[in-house]
Amino acid sequence: MAASEPRHTPQQAAEAAAAKMFADDKASAMLGIVLAEVAPGRAVMTMTVREDMVNGFGILHGGLAFTLADSAFAAACNSGNRLTVAQSCDVDFVNPGRLGDRLTATCEETYARGRSGVYDVTVVNQDGVRIALFRGRSRTIGDQIDPAYPQA
């Protein structure tokens, strides 16, 4: 980096990567998923359970709880500003989400080394009741997401 170029912080790189990534994320936008917070190795996303999100039993469709968790996982594992994708993930549904619930998915990096990472996501409702526990394993496959911000 040339002496005249500004030095960007890891936080700035995380914010730039998330902004670029979610600007065209039609799936998250369709579900009303909102990025509430991003930091290196961490992300928080929210979603309100709508009528078109409940299944035949009147509870949140599990795939949509998974999608919320997966979106938080994506933001966290890309926070280093390098193109990173899910290598595998699994979820445990521990309580039902209900119509009108305001869900929050908090993702934390558990382990990262080289091109691999492990991330844990907890999805809770507005009362702090756990809805889902998600673990994602990531693989970095590409270059910078936002070239204006060097890799964190």
N, C-alpha and C positions, 0 to 999 in steps of 0.2 A: 504494500500500500504506500503510495507516495505521501510525503510529508504534508502536502497541501490538502489531501483528501480527509474528510471528517471520519473519525472512528465511531462506528455504530456499536451500541451496546447489545448484548444478547436479548434484552427485552425488546429493543427496537426491531431486531431481526425477527423475533417471534411474532410481534404485532404485524409486521409487513407481510410475513409469510401467510398468516391467518387471513389478513385482509384480501390478499391476492387469491388465496385458495377458495374462500367462501364467497367471493364476488360473483362467481358463476356457478355456485352449488345450487342447482335448481331443486334437487331432492330435499335438502335441508330447508330451503326457503318454502317449498310447498307445505312442509310439515310445521312451519312456524318455529323452527329451531333457531335460536339466537345465541351467538357467542357472547357470553357475559364477561369472560376473563381469559386471557392467555398470558403465559409466562414460559420461560424455558422449562420444558418437561412437564408442563401443567396446562390444563384447560378446563373451563367450566362453561357448560351450555345449558339452555333452558328450553322447555316446550310445555305448552298447555294442552291437555288432553281434550280434544274436540269430539263432537258427536260422530264424525266420520272416521274416528280412530278406534272406536270400540268394536269388539267382536260380537258374535252371536250370544255371548253370555253377559254382555253389557260391561265388560272390562277391557282395558287397554290391550290391543293386539300386541302380542309379544314381539313381533317383528318391528313394531314402531318403537318400543322401549329399547330394542337392540340398536335401531338406527340412531336414536338419540345418543346412546353410549358410544356407538361407532364414530359419530361426528365429533364427540369430545376427544376420543382416541386419536382421530385424524389430526385435529388441531394440536394436540400435545406432541404427537410423534413427528410432526412437521415443524415444530417450533424452533428447531435448529436451522431452518431455512434450507433444507435439502429434501428433495422429492423422496418421500417415504410412504410406503403402502402397508396394508395389513398382510402379514404372512399367514396368520391364523388367529382365530379368536373363539371364545366360548362365553356363554352367559348362563347365569342361574337366576331364574325368576323367583323371588322370595316372597313377594306380596303383590296383589293386583293393583294396577293403576286404575283410577276411576275417572269418569267423565268430570271435567272441570279441574282435575288435579293440575297443579303447577309443578312440573318435574324439573329437577336439577341433576345434571350428570357432571360429576367431578372426576377428572382423569389425572392421575399422578404417574410419572415415570418411576418404575420400580428398579429397572436395570437397563443400562445401555452400554454397549461396547462394540466398537467397529461399526458395522452396518446393521447390527441387530439390537432390538430393544424389547422390553416387556413393560406393559402399562396396565394399571388397574383402574377401573371406573366403577364408581358407586352412583346409582341413580336413586334419588330420594324424592318424596313428595313434599308439599309445602309444610307438612307437620314433622318432617325429618324421618318418616317411615321409609325404610329401605324397600325399593321396588325391584331392583335388579343389581347383580354383581357381575361385572364383565372383566375379562382379562384378554388383552390383545397383545400379539407378538408382531413386531414390525420389522420391515426390511427396507433399508435405504437403497434406492435404485437409480437415483439421478443426481443432477446438479442442483444449483440454487433455484429456489422457487421464485424469489425476487432478486434479480441480479444486482439491484442497487444496494443490497445489504449482503456483505460477505457472510460466508458460513459462520454461524455462532460457535 
